[in-house]
């Protein structure tokens, strides 16, 4: 079950949207605190909350932002069953970064994921870091009215360790193709 409310406002004279929301999952989850103590148990239900702020920084024409910023924060307080306890990210979107390509978007963001205490205390999780940071650079090119391609590069710092127990920064490359019919 997801819920979200949004409020549009002017922040420092610029268009902005604030969204508050959350989710509730009615399913069963491993009790990570019990697993850390060596027993198997399940718990029911998992909830989380978030807040998102979108802000236009530069706008040359109404309803056509050129540079925008965003920030998000999420929290899942039930650390006995949630792998991710807290999440935050922030970044910028540059609309029409290349002259003559107004529908293209470039983006730069950084995110931080904090893992829950019970998850980090569980079996086999001794080498996990408390948090993981990612920097992302993306570009979405609108090639025709119905076809777009997006490339994405992410760099993960302090990711989960490999099978030898070593932690190495990782680079993830992505490609997304969009077709609108």
Secondary structure, DSSP 4 states (H G I P E B T S, - for coil): -EEEEEEEEEETTEEEEEEEEEEEEEEEEE-HHHHHTT---EEEEEEEEEEEEEEEEEEEETTEEEEEEEEEEEE---TTT-SEEEEEEEEEEEET-STT-TT-EEEEEEEEEEE-HHHHTSTT-TT--SEEEEEEEEEEEEEETTEEEEEEEEEEES----TTS----EEEEEEEEEE--
